[in-house]
Amino acid sequence: MLYSDSAVVRVRIQGPLMLRHLQGKEPYQEFPEGVLVEFFGPGQKVQSQLTAKYAIRYEGKNEVTVRDSVVWQSLENERLETEELVWDDQKHIVYSDRFVKITKPDEVLYGYGFEANEDFSSLKIKALEGKIKVDGLKEIQD
């Protein structure tokens, strides 16, 4: 499954099995055996990828929910881990109300819930815990 903007591919979703459910009022696609989502940047190069053991996409809502061992990894060695993540294609945001762990090269952050833009370049973590690197502060001496 490909998502494009102005004829440029932005996201590719792949999985070993996709079931398309057309019955009922709201058709949806289900990836019961897992999913790999690749996010493309300039020059059609993969900037980050997301994996999960299960995914479902509701056509009417333009919403994708991934569950079970969700991992997002960027080229900058940033990693997000959670048990559920929702991508709202209409609002262009990704969010979760579950426990999240975000690992960066020089810090590890924990929280319950977060929200980010589609390419994860800007994010907010709710109920934040962890050690955060802050540039410009001097160490306090006792």
Residue pairs with C-beta under 8 A, 6 or more apart in sequence:
1 12
1 13
1 14
1 18
1 29
1 57
2 9
2 11
2 12
2 13
3 9
3 10
3 11
3 12
3 13
3 89
4 10
8 40
8 44
9 40
9 44
10 39
10 40
10 118
11 37
11 38
11 39
11 40
11 118
12 37
12 38
12 40
13 31
13 35
13 36
13 37
13 55
13 57
13 64
14 35
14 36
14 37
14 38
15 31
15 33
15 34
15 35
15 36
15 55
16 33
16 34
17 31
17 32
17 33
18 29
18 30
18 31
19 29
19 30
19 31
19 32
20 27
20 28
20 29
21 27
21 28
21 29
21 30
25 60
26 58
26 59
26 60
26 61
27 59
27 60
28 56
28 57
28 58
28 59
29 56
29 57
29 59
30 55
30 56
30 57
31 54
31 55
31 56
32 54
33 53
34 51
34 52
34 53
34 54
34 55
35 50
35 51
35 52
35 54
35 55
35 66
36 49
36 50
36 51
37 49
37 50
37 51
37 66
38 46
38 48
38 49
39 46
39 47
39 48
39 49
39 50
39 118
39 119
39 120
40 46
40 47
41 47
41 119
46 75
47 74
47 75
47 119
48 72
48 73
48 74
48 75
48 119
48 120
49 72
49 73
50 66
50 70
50 71
50 72
50 73
50 85
51 69
51 70
51 71
52 66
52 67
52 68
52 69
52 70
52 71
52 85
53 67
53 68
53 69
54 66
54 67
54 68
55 64
55 65
55 66
55 67
56 64
56 65
57 63
57 64
57 65
58 64
61 88
61 90
62 88
62 89
62 90
63 86
63 87
63 88
63 89
63 90
64 86
64 87
64 89
65 84
65 85
65 86
65 87
66 84
66 85
66 87
67 83
67 84
67 85
68 83
69 83
70 80
70 81
70 82
70 83
70 84
70 85
71 79
71 80
71 81
72 79
72 80
72 85
72 120
73 79
74 120
76 105
77 104
77 105
78 102
78 103
78 104
78 105
78 120
79 102
79 103
80 100
80 101
80 102
80 103
80 114
80 120
81 100
81 101
81 102
81 103
82 96
82 98
82 99
82 100
82 101
83 98
83 99
84 96
84 97
84 98
85 94
85 95
85 96
86 94
86 95
86 96
87 93
87 94
87 118
88 94
88 95
92 117
92 118
93 115
93 116
93 117
93 118
94 115
94 116
94 117
94 118
94 120
95 113
95 114
95 115
95 116
96 113
96 114
97 112
97 113
98 112
98 113
99 110
99 111
99 112
100 110
100 111
100 112
100 113
100 114
100 125
101 108
101 109
101 110
102 108
102 109
102 110
102 111
102 114
102 123
102 125
103 109
106 133
107 130
107 131
107 132
107 133
108 130
108 131
109 125
109 128
109 129
109 130
109 132
110 128
110 129
110 130
111 125
111 126
111 127
111 128
111 129
112 126
112 127
113 125
113 126
113 127
114 123
114 124
114 125
114 126
115 123
115 124
115 126
116 122
116 123
116 124
117 123
